[in-house]
Amino acid sequence: MAEAPSNIESMRKWVIDHKLRAVGCLWLGGISSSIAYNWSRPNMKTSVKIIHARLHAQALTLAALIGSACVEYYDNKYGSSGPKGLLSAAWEIIMANPEVQRALSNVTNNISADEAERRREERNQQRKRRNEMTDEQREEMNRKRRELRA
């Protein structure tokens, strides 16, 4: 008698059979939840809320398409049974892309591309100021930090 497939195995099979539907549902869920979240923030203009929702859904869709491509690749290479580490291999391929990492980081931190660029520029300016400090200034700053921690 054959064993019944596990929930994860049945979901994997459904995703393999309905890749575009899975990506579309993920996009719809992502944009809906992002709009709902952004609507709870009253200090933003409506146009900004919509733009943020689109960016979140776009990053989520990009990740889903890359994941779908990985599943397709491994499915063609290893057959429908696939290797045991299919999900971990797909995740490693997705997360190896620095562009995906940056997009997912911005989505999880809920910041726009402009805000991310502003923060990056601010960090670069701080590094530049730190590099221009004299040893005495650096020692004084470290002494103040130690005093604050104590």
Secondary structure, DSSP 8 states (H G I E B T S, - for coil): ------HHHHHHHHHHHTHHHHHHHHHHHHHHHHHHHHHT-TTS-HHHHHHHHHHHHHHHHHHHHHHHHHHHHHHHHH-SS--TTHHHHHHHHHHT-HHHHHHHHHHHHT--HHHHHHHHHHHHHHHHHHHH--HHHHHHHHHHHHHHH-
